[in-house]
């Protein structure tokens, strides 16, 4: 590891009385921090979203009334738009757009704004996934799940405005430091467990649990984010059938395409605990097909450095049969909470955030982004931000109504 990298780690983690190095073992990350893990969605249908000739004629006829439609839509859906926010930094980038650190001009509150390109979402058949994410974010209000504050749209893009978590991704800490001690891993696992429990109570499966989707808030507690692969109305263990997720965290039943449900989240939960304790995901190999084979058929390697309780928990969460997996029963999360590895966790204290976290982000300024990858924060903030009119009419200029009811502003009682 380069000295420059070590110096940066020291600056980040050895400030005041908060020294995360006390809670980790060594730096042993398997990957390149600039090359994040891929994830897969349902295969796109290139013909599904094409416009007919009649659609195009309708668009041309409506263009004369476009300005009035925009005004009507603003009156109906509220006036919040991108112009209400100051752009500060780029803090993330994905397949369909970017995530920005923004500040509300009126209140001064910092938020994370996720900007998605409509054309890319349609091309990759992600319209319904995106609208499902929008519904889930409005519905679920929980201390360990990122909350939606606003959503709105422009002619070409969609915008989610959510809680800003200045501690960045759990991935960042694993990338920079490596394995966690069990006490630290147990703390973050307890936060994640509460989030999964809440989703499952609402018959939602998450399907994309990984260190990149676990964020550290101002208070040092974790929140999960990114519900683009989540699925609603899932009660059984095989109600969902899409092949989606991130390869390292896919459950055997997703790979087998035999149907999956809530137990798939408990597999991913076991995988992220394993990665926090061991430094790499279980069954990891750079060869994709071998990785899939290992997940479905390989024997779980449990290092001797792990406690007996940790070994037992991981073996039960990473059970290949979803019906025998810990958490798969009617008690769901409660069975996982009752495992001896969590014996020293006070669930009430964690839920009420009464326990001191391993690390609390130390910020030098409101726009301090030291906990985010420089590869993102150095991107030009305005490079792909401006795109014309701040709001779209109910039938926007692309001629479809797929994004109706996307906008959300609690102050104007809109949304749904």
C-alpha positions as CSV (number, residue, x, y, z in Angstrom):
1,X,0.0,0.0,0.0
2,X,1.3,3.4,-0.9
3,X,2.4,5.8,1.9
4,X,0.1,8.5,0.5
5,X,-2.8,6.2,1.0
6,X,-1.8,5.4,4.6
7,X,-1.4,9.1,5.4
8,X,-4.9,9.8,4.0
9,X,-6.4,7.0,6.1
10,X,-4.7,8.5,9.2
11,X,-6.2,11.9,8.5
12,X,-9.6,10.5,8.1
13,X,-9.8,8.0,11.0
14,X,-7.5,9.4,13.7
15,X,-9.2,12.6,14.7
16,X,-9.9,13.8,18.2
17,X,-11.2,10.8,20.3
18,X,-12.6,9.0,17.3
19,X,-10.1,6.5,15.9
20,X,-11.7,3.8,13.8
21,X,-8.3,2.0,13.7
22,X,-9.1,0.8,17.2
23,X,-12.0,-1.3,15.7
24,X,-10.3,-2.9,12.7
25,X,-7.7,-5.5,12.2
26,X,-5.8,-4.8,9.0
27,X,-6.0,-3.6,5.4
28,X,-6.8,-6.6,3.2
29,X,-9.3,-5.4,0.7
30,X,-9.6,-7.6,-2.4
31,X,-10.6,-5.0,-5.0
32,X,-9.9,-1.7,-6.7
33,X,-11.8,1.1,-5.1
34,X,-12.2,2.9,-8.4
35,X,-13.8,-0.2,-9.9
36,X,-17.0,-0.9,-8.1
37,X,-18.9,-4.2,-8.3
38,X,-21.3,-4.7,-11.1
39,X,-25.0,-5.4,-10.5
40,X,-27.6,-6.9,-12.8
41,X,-31.2,-6.1,-13.5
42,X,-33.9,-7.8,-15.5
43,X,-33.0,-8.1,-19.2
44,X,-34.3,-5.1,-21.2
45,X,-37.0,-5.4,-23.8
46,X,-35.9,-3.0,-26.6
47,X,-39.4,-3.0,-28.1
48,X,-41.4,-2.6,-25.0
49,X,-41.1,1.2,-24.7
50,X,-41.0,2.2,-28.4
51,X,-43.4,5.0,-29.4
52,X,-46.0,4.4,-32.1
53,X,-46.7,6.7,-35.0
54,X,-49.9,7.8,-33.3
55,X,-47.9,8.7,-30.2
56,X,-45.6,10.9,-32.3
57,X,-48.5,12.7,-33.9
58,X,-50.0,13.3,-30.5
59,X,-46.7,14.8,-29.3
60,X,-46.5,17.2,-32.2
61,X,-50.0,18.3,-31.7
62,X,-49.4,18.9,-28.0
63,X,-46.2,20.9,-28.3
64,X,-48.1,24.2,-28.8
65,X,-49.7,23.7,-25.3
66,X,-46.5,22.6,-23.7
67,X,-45.9,25.7,-21.6
68,X,-49.4,25.6,-20.2
69,X,-49.1,21.9,-19.4
70,X,-45.9,22.6,-17.4
71,X,-47.7,25.3,-15.4
72,X,-50.6,23.1,-14.7
73,X,-48.3,20.2,-13.6
74,X,-46.4,22.6,-11.3
75,X,-49.6,23.7,-9.7
76,X,-50.7,20.1,-9.2
77,X,-47.4,18.6,-8.0
78,X,-45.8,21.5,-6.2
79,X,-43.0,23.9,-7.1
80,X,-39.9,22.1,-5.8
81,X,-37.4,21.7,-8.6
82,X,-33.6,21.5,-9.1
83,X,-33.4,25.3,-9.0
84,X,-34.2,25.1,-5.3
85,X,-30.8,23.5,-4.6
86,X,-27.2,24.6,-4.8
87,X,-25.0,22.0,-6.4
88,X,-21.9,21.3,-4.2
89,X,-20.2,18.0,-5.1
90,X,-20.6,14.8,-7.0
91,X,-20.5,11.9,-4.5
92,X,-21.5,9.0,-6.6
93,X,-22.1,7.7,-10.1
94,X,-23.9,4.7,-11.5
95,X,-25.3,3.2,-14.7
96,X,-28.1,5.7,-15.1
97,X,-26.9,8.9,-13.6
98,X,-25.1,10.6,-10.7
99,X,-25.6,11.4,-7.0
100,X,-24.8,15.0,-5.8
101,X,-24.3,16.7,-2.5
102,X,-26.8,19.6,-2.7
103,X,-27.9,22.3,-0.3
104,X,-31.4,23.6,-0.1
105,X,-31.3,27.3,-0.9
106,X,-34.0,28.3,1.5
107,X,-33.3,26.0,4.5
108,X,-29.5,25.5,4.1
109,X,-30.0,21.8,4.8
110,X,-27.7,19.4,2.9
111,X,-29.2,16.5,1.0
112,X,-28.1,13.8,-1.4
113,X,-29.7,14.2,-4.8
114,X,-29.8,11.2,-7.2
115,X,-30.3,12.2,-10.8
116,X,-31.4,9.5,-13.3
117,X,-31.7,9.7,-17.0
118,X,-35.1,8.8,-18.3
119,X,-33.8,7.5,-21.7
120,X,-31.4,5.1,-20.0
121,X,-34.0,3.8,-17.6
122,X,-36.4,3.1,-20.5
123,X,-33.6,1.6,-22.6
124,X,-32.7,-0.8,-19.8
125,X,-36.3,-1.6,-18.9
126,X,-36.0,0.0,-15.5
127,X,-39.1,2.2,-15.5
128,X,-41.1,0.0,-13.1
129,X,-38.1,-0.6,-10.8
130,X,-37.6,3.1,-10.6
131,X,-41.2,3.8,-9.8
132,X,-41.1,1.0,-7.2
133,X,-38.1,2.7,-5.6
134,X,-40.1,5.9,-5.5
135,X,-43.1,4.3,-3.8
136,X,-40.9,2.4,-1.3
137,X,-38.9,5.6,-0.3
138,X,-42.1,7.5,0.3
139,X,-43.7,4.7,2.3
140,X,-40.9,3.5,4.5
141,X,-39.8,5.9,7.3
142,X,-37.2,4.3,9.5
143,X,-34.1,5.4,11.3
144,X,-31.9,2.9,9.4
145,X,-33.3,3.5,6.0
146,X,-32.5,6.6,3.9
147,X,-35.6,8.8,3.7
148,X,-37.0,10.5,0.7
149,X,-37.4,14.3,1.2
150,X,-38.4,15.4,-2.3
151,X,-38.7,14.0,-5.8
152,X,-39.3,15.8,-9.1
153,X,-38.6,15.5,-12.8
154,X,-37.4,17.5,-15.8
155,X,-37.9,16.7,-19.5
156,X,-35.0,14.3,-19.5
157,X,-34.3,13.3,-15.9
158,X,-35.7,12.2,-12.6
159,X,-34.5,13.5,-9.2
160,X,-34.6,11.8,-5.8
161,X,-33.7,14.1,-2.9
162,X,-32.8,12.1,0.2
163,X,-31.0,12.2,3.5
164,X,-27.3,13.0,3.2
165,X,-25.0,10.6,5.0
166,X,-21.6,12.4,5.2
167,X,-19.8,9.3,6.4
168,X,-20.1,7.8,3.0
169,X,-20.4,4.1,2.1
170,X,-19.4,1.2,4.3
171,X,-17.5,0.1,1.1
172,X,-15.2,3.1,1.6
173,X,-14.1,1.9,5.1
174,X,-13.6,-1.7,3.9
175,X,-11.6,-0.4,0.9
176,X,-9.4,1.8,3.1
177,X,-9.0,-0.2,6.2
178,X,-10.0,-3.8,5.7
179,X,-11.5,-6.3,8.2
180,X,-13.5,-5.1,11.2
181,X,-13.2,-6.5,14.6
182,X,-16.3,-8.4,15.6
183,X,-17.6,-5.7,17.9
184,X,-17.6,-3.2,15.1
185,X,-19.1,-5.6,12.6
186,X,-21.8,-6.5,15.1
187,X,-22.7,-2.8,15.5
188,X,-23.2,-2.2,11.8
189,X,-24.9,-5.5,11.3
190,X,-27.5,-4.6,14.0
191,X,-28.3,-1.4,12.1
192,X,-28.7,-3.3,8.8
193,X,-30.8,-5.9,10.5
194,X,-33.3,-3.4,11.7
195,X,-33.6,-2.0,8.1
196,X,-34.2,-5.5,6.6
197,X,-36.7,-6.2,9.3
198,X,-38.7,-3.1,8.4
199,X,-38.7,-3.9,4.7
200,X,-39.8,-7.5,5.3
201,X,-42.6,-6.3,7.6
202,X,-43.9,-4.4,4.6
203,X,-43.5,-7.4,2.3
204,X,-40.6,-5.8,0.5
205,X,-37.4,-7.7,-0.4
206,X,-34.3,-5.6,-0.8
207,X,-32.2,-7.7,-3.2
208,X,-29.1,-5.5,-3.3
209,X,-27.5,-5.5,0.1
210,X,-23.8,-4.8,-0.2
211,X,-21.2,-2.4,1.4
212,X,-21.8,0.2,-1.4
213,X,-25.5,0.5,-0.3
214,X,-24.8,1.0,3.4
215,X,-24.2,4.6,4.3
216,X,-22.8,6.2,7.5
217,X,-24.8,9.2,8.8
218,X,-23.9,12.2,10.8
219,X,-24.4,10.2,14.0
220,X,-22.2,7.3,12.9
221,X,-25.1,4.9,12.5
222,X,-25.7,3.1,9.2
223,X,-28.6,3.5,6.8
224,X,-29.3,1.4,3.7
225,X,-30.1,3.1,0.4
226,X,-30.8,2.4,-3.3
227,X,-34.1,0.4,-3.7
228,X,-33.9,0.2,-7.5
229,X,-33.8,-3.7,-7.3
230,X,-36.3,-4.0,-4.5
231,X,-39.6,-5.9,-5.0
232,X,-42.9,-5.2,-3.4
233,X,-45.7,-7.6,-2.3
234,X,-43.4,-10.5,-1.6
235,X,-44.7,-12.8,1.1
236,X,-43.5,-16.3,0.2
237,X,-40.0,-17.6,-0.3
238,X,-40.3,-18.0,-4.0
239,X,-42.6,-15.2,-5.2
240,X,-39.9,-13.3,-7.1
241,X,-38.2,-14.6,-10.2
242,X,-36.0,-11.8,-11.6
243,X,-32.3,-12.5,-12.0
244,X,-30.9,-9.3,-10.4
245,X,-28.4,-8.2,-7.8
246,X,-24.7,-7.9,-7.4
247,X,-22.8,-11.2,-8.2
248,X,-20.8,-11.5,-4.9
249,X,-24.0,-11.3,-2.9
250,X,-26.5,-13.3,-5.0
251,X,-28.2,-16.2,-3.2
252,X,-28.1,-19.7,-4.6
253,X,-31.8,-19.6,-5.3
254,X,-31.5,-16.4,-7.4
255,X,-28.7,-18.1,-9.4
256,X,-30.8,-21.2,-9.8
257,X,-33.8,-19.1,-11.0
258,X,-36.2,-21.2,-9.0
259,X,-37.9,-18.3,-7.4
260,X,-36.8,-16.3,-4.3
261,X,-38.2,-14.2,-1.5
262,X,-37.2,-12.8,1.9
263,X,-34.6,-15.5,2.6
264,X,-32.5,-14.1,-0.2
265,X,-32.0,-11.0,1.9
266,X,-30.7,-13.1,4.8
267,X,-28.2,-14.7,2.5
268,X,-26.9,-11.2,1.5
269,X,-26.9,-10.2,5.2
270,X,-24.7,-13.1,6.0
271,X,-22.4,-12.2,3.0
272,X,-21.9,-8.6,4.2
273,X,-21.2,-9.8,7.8
274,X,-18.6,-12.2,6.3
275,X,-17.0,-9.5,4.3
276,X,-16.8,-7.2,7.3
277,X,-15.1,-10.0,9.4
278,X,-12.9,-11.7,6.7
279,X,-12.2,-8.9,4.2
280,X,-13.7,-10.5,1.1
281,X,-17.2,-11.8,0.3
282,X,-17.8,-15.5,0.8
283,X,-17.0,-17.8,-2.1
284,X,-15.1,-14.9,-3.8
285,X,-13.2,-15.3,-7.0
286,X,-12.6,-13.0,-9.9
287,X,-13.9,-15.6,-12.3
288,X,-17.6,-14.9,-12.6
289,X,-18.7,-18.4,-13.5
290,X,-16.6,-20.0,-10.8
291,X,-18.1,-17.5,-8.3
292,X,-21.6,-18.6,-9.2
293,X,-20.5,-22.3,-8.9
294,X,-19.0,-21.7,-5.5
295,X,-22.1,-19.9,-4.2
296,X,-24.3,-22.8,-5.3
297,X,-22.0,-25.7,-4.6
298,X,-18.9,-24.6,-2.7
299,X,-18.1,-25.2,1.0
300,X,-18.1,-22.1,3.2
301,X,-14.6,-21.2,4.5
302,X,-14.8,-20.0,8.1
303,X,-11.3,-18.8,9.2
304,X,-10.1,-19.8,12.7
305,X,-9.8,-16.1,13.6
306,X,-13.6,-16.0,13.9
307,X,-15.4,-16.6,17.2
308,X,-17.5,-19.7,17.5
309,X,-20.6,-17.5,17.6
310,X,-19.6,-15.8,14.4
311,X,-19.0,-19.1,12.6
312,X,-22.3,-20.4,13.7
313,X,-24.2,-17.3,12.6
314,X,-22.5,-17.3,9.2
315,X,-23.1,-21.0,8.6
316,X,-26.8,-20.5,9.3
317,X,-27.2,-17.4,7.2
318,X,-25.2,-18.8,4.3
319,X,-27.2,-22.0,4.2
320,X,-27.8,-22.9,0.6
321,X,-31.4,-24.2,1.1
322,X,-33.5,-21.0,1.6
323,X,-36.1,-22.9,3.6
324,X,-33.5,-23.9,6.2
325,X,-31.7,-20.5,6.3
326,X,-31.7,-18.5,9.5
327,X,-34.5,-15.9,9.2
328,X,-36.6,-17.9,6.7
329,X,-39.2,-18.8,9.3
330,X,-42.3,-16.9,10.3
331,X,-40.4,-15.0,12.9
332,X,-38.1,-13.6,10.2
333,X,-35.7,-11.0,11.7
334,X,-36.5,-12.0,15.3
335,X,-34.8,-15.3,14.8
336,X,-31.6,-13.6,13.6
337,X,-31.7,-11.1,16.5
338,X,-31.9,-14.0,18.9
339,X,-28.6,-15.5,17.7
340,X,-25.8,-15.6,20.4
341,X,-23.5,-13.5,18.2
342,X,-25.8,-10.5,19.0
343,X,-25.9,-11.3,22.7
344,X,-24.2,-8.1,23.7
345,X,-26.4,-5.9,21.6
346,X,-29.2,-4.0,23.3
347,X,-31.7,-3.7,20.5
348,X,-33.6,-0.9,22.2
349,X,-30.3,1.1,22.6
350,X,-29.4,0.5,19.0
351,X,-32.9,1.5,17.7
352,X,-32.9,4.6,19.8
353,X,-29.3,5.3,18.9
354,X,-28.2,5.4,22.5
355,X,-25.0,3.3,21.9
356,X,-21.8,5.1,20.9
357,X,-20.9,4.1,17.3
358,X,-17.4,2.9,16.4
359,X,-16.8,6.1,14.4
360,X,-18.6,9.4,14.0
361,X,-17.7,11.4,10.8
362,X,-15.4,14.3,11.6
363,X,-16.3,17.1,9.1
364,X,-14.3,20.2,8.5
365,X,-17.1,22.0,6.6
366,X,-20.6,21.5,5.3
367,X,-19.3,20.2,2.0
368,X,-16.6,18.1,3.4
369,X,-16.6,14.9,1.3
370,X,-13.4,13.2,2.6
371,X,-15.4,10.0,3.1
372,X,-16.3,9.7,-0.6
373,X,-14.1,8.4,-3.4
374,X,-12.1,11.3,-5.0
375,X,-12.9,9.7,-8.4
376,X,-16.4,11.0,-7.8
377,X,-15.9,14.2,-5.9
378,X,-13.6,15.6,-8.6
379,X,-16.2,15.3,-11.4
380,X,-17.6,18.6,-12.7
381,X,-20.7,19.2,-10.8
382,X,-22.6,20.9,-13.6
383,X,-21.2,18.8,-16.4
384,X,-24.4,16.8,-16.9
385,X,-26.8,18.6,-14.6
386,X,-28.6,21.3,-16.7
387,X,-31.2,19.9,-19.1
388,X,-33.8,22.6,-19.7
389,X,-37.3,23.1,-18.1
390,X,-37.4,22.2,-14.4
391,X,-40.7,20.3,-14.6
392,X,-42.4,18.1,-17.1
393,X,-46.1,18.0,-17.9
394,X,-48.1,14.8,-17.1
395,X,-47.4,13.6,-20.7
396,X,-43.8,14.8,-21.1
397,X,-42.0,15.5,-24.4
398,X,-41.0,11.9,-24.8
399,X,-44.7,11.1,-25.3
400,X,-45.3,8.8,-22.4
401,X,-46.9,8.9,-19.0
402,X,-44.6,6.4,-17.3
403,X,-43.4,9.0,-14.8
404,X,-46.8,10.3,-13.6
405,X,-47.0,10.6,-9.8
406,X,-43.2,10.6,-9.5
407,X,-43.0,14.0,-7.8
408,X,-43.1,14.2,-4.0
409,X,-43.0,17.2,-1.7
410,X,-44.4,16.6,1.8
411,X,-44.8,20.4,2.4
412,X,-47.2,20.5,-0.6
413,X,-48.9,17.2,0.3
414,X,-48.0,15.7,-3.0
415,X,-46.8,12.3,-4.0
416,X,-48.4,8.9,-4.1
